[in-house]
Amino acid sequence: MFGPDKCGSTYKIHFILCDRDPVTGLHQERHVRQPDVDLREYFSDQKPHLYTLRLFPDNSYEILIDQSLISKGSLLDDLDPSLRPPAEIVDPHDRKPETWDDRPLIPDPTATKPQDWDEDAPAFIPDPSAQRPPGWLLEELPFIYDPRAQRPHDWDDEMDGKWEAPKIPNPACSRAIGCGPWSPPLISNPAYKGKWSPPMIDNPSYQGQWRPRTIPNPAFSEDPQLQLSPVAAVGLELWSVTGGVLFDNILLCADLKVAHEWTEDTWGQRQTPGLVLQLLMATHKRPWLWGLYVFTVGLPVILFVSFMWPDKRFGPPDQEYYYKKSDDPQPDTPHDQEGFTSLRDFAAAGPMGPRRREAKKAQKKSDLELKVLTLSSLSLL
């Protein structure tokens, strides 16, 4: 038998053989060990899957799911019960003798209980040095009947029993250290010894731990052979409590080439999702992958834009606009004069005269001083 099996939270791929023992002549069912991989995804992703079993003449096998190898091994080593039974087995008819003594230690038969050993002494006794705290109210009870409680009008003594008012904490005890009967605390009893038992000594009649004898295994074979009967039919064992289970395309052949061609013509024709879609589908079960995607994709993009984005302030050194914030103030070139020689030039230039650089919120101190001198010269003219 070969195929998937889901039982509760257990997921298995069964591969079971029923062979005839060449020594005993009995038919026995043998199970191949389960794969070491987690099969949960194949049962919970709601997708069709291809289950493949390959048997080879050298008694090796391979188990594949969706053409991916999940288990392989040898039928001579991986079957339970094994095809290589031990040469000796425990005799099932052997019984332990009644006179067999397997006690390594026994109570000393010569020991006697000491005369001063008191087995009835309690483990804890009241502390004889304890005294009642001052202010303890012996006459008051911790709880008293509520004086304001009234018997319900529908109370029936025959049906409900004798009525009693509910109890409330005693108001007199709220201002005292304690109320009611006082008893000293308990301490360990120095005279306590517990139940007496004689000391243990070595058993002079000790014979060791008994084990049943072994006998030759009738099923042992020095050269085990797997004797399988020819496959005469294909049967389906179905037991499902889950709806929507479908199956089709069952192939049994003796040629791997035929099996491969059939797989390509059937299973291989399905549309497999692309790499991007597979990455997105993986986030449904593993939401933490979004953080990995952002880190591996977003971070390189941000670094590339930060380092490669053009900025005129940091352009090539051979250009006129190349300067640093730490550079000293630079004098204006003849093509970028901020001053005017006459009022006519100032009026022709307008309020936003030609400038090499755009106006900045924070200007250099040298530019401010130059503007003050220019305005002063204009006022003198």
Secondary structure, DSSP 8 states (H G I E B T S, - for coil): -EEEEEETTEEEEEEEEEEE-TTT--EEEEEE---SS--HHHHHS-----EEEEE-TTSEEEEEETTEEEEEEETTTSEES-SS--SEEE-TT----TT----SEEE-TT----TT--TT--SEEE-TT----TT-BSSS-SEEE-TT----TT--HHHH-S----EEE-GGGGGSS-BS-----EEE-TT---S----EEE-TT--------EEE-TT--SS-----------------SSS----------S-HHHHHHHHHHTGGGS----HHHHHHHHHHH-TTHHHHHIIIIIHHHHHHHHHHS--GGG--TTSTT---TTS------TTS----SSHHHHHHH-TT---SS---SS--HHHHHHHHHHHHHHHH-
